[in-house]
Amino acid sequence: MSSSTPLSRAAESLKRTASALGGKIRSLRGSGRDAPGTAGSGRRRPGTANTPGKLHPSAVWAEALGTAGEFAAPAWSKVRSLWLRFVWPVVSVVSVLGWVVLATAVGLWVAGQAWGWQEAKSAAMVAFLLFLLAVIFIVGRSAYGVVLDLARTRVAVGDDAVGSIAVSNVSTRPLLPASLELPVGAATAVFHLPRMKPAQVHEDLFTIPTARRAVIVVGPVRSVRADPLHLLRRRVLWTEPVDLFVHPRTAALGGSAAGFIRDLEGMPTTELSSADVSFHALRDYVPGDDRRHIHWKTTARTNKLMVRQFEETRRAHLAISLSINTDEYDSESGFELAISVAASIGRQAIREQRELDVMTQKGPLRCETGRNLLDDMTRIVGAPMRKTAVDLARTLADTVPNASVVFFVVGSLVTATQLRSAAASVPPGVRSLAVRVQPGAAPSRANIADLTVLTVGDLDDLAIVLRKAAA
């Protein structure tokens, strides 16, 4: 490890800077004339001046600021650490009203000293006395045992998110009344604690509204001790924050309403295999073939060993392309409906233990479990983008080349031409469906070449249109 001090490092940096500046000056001075014997001797180069070059002031300032920053960085880090450790805990106790009263008191005292106003001095002394009395209300140590309990950390939109706060006095003396603050997203709930005897427990229940899809940070629970005028407010944290996932609303897709490929043999491919479900043809026996696949009737008739050959099959692999480009949706409710549609289809695929990939313009979503999928769906934030649903379809085709069924979940502003372009990116033999969301529209089905277009106006209509697509 190097034993150099900040002062020695700063000195070395200054030496390097001076050497670099000297080299620049020498190069600029020599650039005004050509070297003797060169082809351009005696002629001025285009874009160069006849006068000797000068060092630009901005370069000097940049070098100086860089050296000063390197020299002052250790000292600044030490000052910042001391500020956060000793000064900030004291300064943060004073409220906005407290700073106003304190500044007014100082101003009145200065005016009273300057012009001899006894009334101003008296008002300043009263303000200072209020501050001293406020300190009495916030000093001391509280001994609480606080437990924040959410009945469920994952709920769907519209479900009740219920929680409780249990506070106990773990000290050996009674505690004065106080207040507890519970941040819930951007809002703050306040709970009032009564005077508590030793070992006494006080519990409060609360309900969090879940009208919108969101990740709500609940907590940390903090106790607040303040004076009656709220000049000083002392906060102590007692718990860690908890994430509450408000998942998008989903619809159950049971039976044939799932609209997936349900053939026992899966989708046959052009690949041939020696062991599968879909029988293709017979061929001559090759050493190493499994004798269980020998077709004995044909062997007896031809007097040579013949084995069965099969078409290699694949299980249904679903790929969902969910466009989060808000320019393709006519309203926010349409965008939320698209997320609910994609989440419903993906959840059904995971429930049936099928392979699943979900892609948005910002990348793939986790699909290992239904919880992971819904968590990532909850974190989705739509925004206007250059990348359209057509671009997303091409990315999906490149990322998931082995998909057997592709769903394009798009907004109502996506045109038929764009849907045709999206379907063109799907490899031949892959079944493709487009779910076009339009709140309030009647459920319907249409075809654009090989693409099946399903219109969904309400989440409850999803099972109906998928049943039509599966028919």
Buried (B, 14 or more C-beta within 10 A) or exposed (E): EEEEEEEEBBBEBBEEBEEEBEEBBEEBEEEBEBEEEEEEEEEEEEEEEEEEBEEEEEEEEEBEEEBEEBBEEEEEEEEEEEEEEEEEEEEEBBBEEBEEBBEEBEEBBEBBEEEEBEEBBEBBBEBBEBBEBBEEBBEEEBEBEBBBEBEEEBBBBEEEBBBEBEBBBEBEEEBEEBBBBBBBEEEEBEBEBEEBEEEEEBEBEBEBEBEEBBEBBBBBBBBBBBBEBEBBBBEBEBBEEBBBBBBBBBBEBEEBBBBBBEEEBBBBBEEEBBEBBBEBEBBEBEEEBEEEBBBEEBBEEEEEBBBBBBBBBBEBBBBBBBBBBBBBBBBEEBBBBBBBBBBBBBBBBBEBEBBBBBBBBBEBBEBEEBBEBBBBBBEBEBEEBEBBBBBBBBBBBEEBEEBBBBBBBBBBBBEEEBBBBBBBBBEEEBBBBBBBBBBEBEBBBEEBEEBBBBBBBBBEBBBBBBBBBBE
